[in-house]
Structures are given as C-alpha cells and as structure tokens.
Amino acid sequence: MPRTTSPTTTETTGATETAATATATAETDTADTAAAAASSDSSGSSDSLGSLSWEELVTSALLGTDRRPPTPRGGPVPADAAAALLDAAALHTVRQRAGLLPAVPEARPEPAAPDPRPALPEAARHRLAHLLADRAAPSGGGRRGAAPDLTELIPQWLATANRRGFRAPAALLPPLLDAARARTDLRPQALAFAGPRGLWLAGLNPDWKFALRGAANGALHHDITDPEAVGRLWEEGLFAERVALLDAVRAQDPAAALALLSTTWSAERAEDRLMFLDSLRSGLGGDDEPFLERALSDRSRNVRATAAELLSALPESALAGRMAARATSCVNPDRTGDSTAIAVEAPHECDAGMQRDGVAAVPPTGRGERSWWLGQLVEATPLGVWEERFGGRTAEEVVALPVADDWAGELHAAWCRAAVRQRNPQWARALLGRPSAPPASGPGTASIAERSKLLAILDQAERASWVAEFIAAHGLSEAFQLLGVCTVPWAGPLGRAVVDALDIARDGGSYPWSFSGVMGLAERCLDPAEADRLEVLTAAQDEQEGASPGAGGYWSEAFQRLVSTLRLRAAMEAELMS
C-alpha cells in the first residue's frame, strides 16, 4: 500500500490562517454593505436638505423640528426630522471648512516706543496687581465691613507712582487699561502711567480705543521741533492726535499754535472747532484777540459762546469793554444821603450786538429774560470795573453794599461766575464771606456749589483753612462739596476739623450712613499719619439713650475701616519709595 504522509506543522498553520482570513473578509464585506446602505439612506436625507440655508437650519433647531421641520424646497418632510437636521448641519459645516482659504498674513506692528522710566519696586508691583485684581472681583454688596475698599485706592496709587516717575509693568498693562475703560476718573493717571507701551497696546485692541482719544489730554507727546512733521500731522493726523499736537505746540509757542489752527480753521467741523478753540485757554493772551473776535461770527453757537468767554477773560479786550459798557448802564451806585446802595435796571432787550458777543437770548426754563441777560453781561465784565464804578471801594466793600429791588442774589451769582472765569482771588474772598458766618446772613453767596468754585481759586493753604473753619462752625452737613476741592492729603487743621465733626456726629447717636460720603473722602484724603491718633475712635461705645439702635457698633466699624485704610495708604507710599 502506498504510504500516506501527514501534513507538516507549517502547512497546517497556513491553512488555518487562510481560513480565518476568508472568514474575516466575508464578515467585513457584510458589515461594509450594511454601513453603505445606512450611509446611503442618511446621505440621501442630508443631500435632500442641502438646498436649505444655514439660517433656515438654525431656525428649525431653535424652534424645534416638530414646529419647524427642515423641509427641502418642493420635497417631503423627512421621516426623522431631527436626524436629518443634524446631518444637514454637518454637511454645511464640512462644506464651509473645505472652502476656507488661508488668510493673508498682515504685517507685524511696529514695536512700541521705548519707555525710559525706571521699573516699579517689586513690592509696589505686587500691590498694583492686587489692587487691579480686587477691582475685577465681583462685589458682594451690602455692608462694607471694616476692610479697606481697595478699588478706591487705585487713583492714589497711580498718582503717587506717576509722581515718582515709574513705568507700568508690561504684564499689568491689560488689566490697567481695563480698569481705565471702566472708570473714566482713572484715565488721565492710568494713561500717564501706561506710557507709550500702553498707547501702542491700545492701538491693537478696539476695546481700549478710549486711550487714543484720551491722548489729547497729554498722554501723547509729539516732537514739535520739525515744522514739516508738525504740518503733516496737522493735515493728516487723527483728531485726537491733532488736539494733542495743538496742545503741545501751544505749551511751547502760543503764537505758533494759533497760526497752525488758522491754516485749517474754516474747513474744520463745528464740533472740532469747539475743541480746538478750547485749547487756547492755555497761554491765553492779547495776541489771541483778533482770532477770537473773528470766531464771534462763527456759524456754530457753541463756538461763538466759547470765543466770547475767552475774550471776556482778557480785561483789555474790545469785547470786555463792550460788555462793561452794557453792564454799567444796568448796575449803578445809588447815593442817598451818606449811604450808597446798588441800583439795578436789567436790559429790556437782547439786540444783535449782544448776541454776537455771546449773550444767549433765550433763557432756561424758569428764568426771566431780563435777569438772564443781566447775569451774562455782569459775568463778562472785568471785575475791576466795579471797583472804579463804586468810588474805589475794594471788592469786599462793593459786595457788602445793599442791592435794591431784590437783585442781590442775581448780581452776586454773576459776580461769582466772573470771579471764577477771571481767576480773581480778591473777589473770590469777598464773595465767600467769613466761614463762621451763617451762609444766608452775610454778604456774598450762600450757594455751596458757587462757594466750591470760588474756593478753587484760592491757594491750597487758604482753601483748607477756610473749609476747616466752616466745618467747625456748621458741621459736615453742607461740607462735602467744599471738601472735594481741597488738596490731598488734607492739611492738619482741616483733617482734625473733619475727624472732630465725625466724632461729634457719633456722640449724637446718629447712623454713620448719613456721613458716608465724608467718611469715604476721609479714607482717601486724610493724612496717613493720623491713623494712630484715630485708633481711640475704633472702640465701640455703649448705647446711649435716644441713640439709633446699633449706631455705636456701626461707627466703630467705620472708624476701624478708616484707620485700616490710612495704614494701607502709608504702606503703599513706603513701597513706592523703596
């Protein structure tokens, strides 16, 4: 018999692998066939919706496929509308991505100008980061507690850093610009601290475009030594750049600035002419009079009014003379026996000449025409005219004269505006009166708003002394607006007067909320050296009979916050000096 041979091990293994491969291939083909069928169904559904726009698909998704099924134009509603909607959205997305073209790269921005100022000390840098982070943190609202309000310390920190001449850390420029965007009161100091890097960064982010507008307030510094570059920037620059340029030239050479403005004046927009005209306040002098006289005939009422205001601040100007002639025909000495009073006859009309010189013909609601015209005439008259008109009397003596027919309030208010416009400290003192006198009983003005403006004319020491005496005599109820014009930190007598008045209010048993404005000012304006002296006021007092419930605890908390804030301010100062 022939011998039979059994397969070798290698042959057996190969046969097994071949069989397995065949089986796997068959299974795969079966699965692919099923998947292809399913894909064909889905593809057909999504293709049928391909004519729908993306907006139509979004509408169906928002309203729901039950209310707005994704129906193709001229086609039936899909059996599974939700699945068809998703398939069609996926198809749209793929088409959109496939059709994207690579963007053309833009040129890299020019690097920021160098900032030669020294870097912040490390402790001060950490402090600024903490202040800016606290500003961005959500506020819990409600009762403040005894902790300092860090957000309110940012303006003082920036002012001190700018006085020391430090530059802003590059990493903190974005949160600094965000803070300035949220608070307009921070912008001048924040932009000065940010320097050229901050302006460069603001030019790359539309959210910070305010910084480019704010550059007109001094944040942009232009080289004005090159006449050709100055002329080119004046002709081609952005509005903020042109205002900044005009301010820079005006500070160095007022006549050159006026000549620059004259080259394009007639072609400027009315709102731009008004801003440019306002730049002439700096260095205002007699050489500006011819230009301002021409501006009295401007098409814009606001431009005419500003030109008239500037001319009235020049005592030797022709407009000041014309207004003085009109005013002195209305306000005259009335001598009866040995006494002198002031007689007033308000104008009966506002003629074309008065209107050209800046007198507004239509009064505000509630004001009489004649008193409105009179006030404008007196306001624009040089104050020295009245001293001559009343026989060489001083400002204080003129203000003390009785005024006939209840015209005193109108006349004194006009003199107040004139003193502010002409920056006349003698008339400001006369119209303020004695700080200890009851406001309504003496000569001058009783208006707190007018007094705050008059105080701003006086030097810092005299201002603080006057307000300190006012607080000692009348308390804090009307002092908030007056305190706002005093220089920070408050001088010793003024600070002590404020603290003594707060202590008296606490002893009276009232809630500190009535004085929250003054307390907030004290936190920012008191000399930090006063913290130790105020420590005794942080202790809670026993409830007094008739006092508001819990007032003692609230006062203790308020004084604790005040002391903590003063000590924190002292630490900030020390960090910026190291």
Secondary structure, DSSP 8 states (H G I E B T S, - for coil): --------HHHHHHHHHHHHHHHHHHHHHHHHHHHHHHHHHHHHHHHHTTTS-HHHHHHHHHH-TTTS----TTS---SSHHHHHHHHHHHHHHHHHHT-----------------S----HHHHHHHHHHHHHHHS----S---SS--GGGGHHHHHHHHHHHT----GGGHHHHHHHHHH-GGGHHHHHHHHHHHHHHHHTT-GGGTHHHHHGGGTT-----S-HHHHHHHHHHS-HHHHHHHHHHHHHH-HHHHHHHHHHHGGGS-HHHHHHHHHGGGTT--GGGHHHHHHHTT-S-HHHHHHHHHHHHTSTTSHHHHHHHHHHHTTEEEEEETTEEEEEE---S---HHHHHTT--SS--TT--HHHHHHHHHHHTS-THHHHHHTTT--HHHHHHS-BGGG-HHHHHHHHHHHHHHHT-HHHHHHHH--TTS-TTTSSS---HHHHHHHHTTS-HHHHHHHHHHHHHHH-STTTHHHHTTS-SS--HHHHHHHHHHHHHHHHTT--GGGGHHHHHHHHHHS-GGGHHHHGGGGS-----TTS-TTHHHHHHHHHHHHHHHHHHHHHHHHHHH-
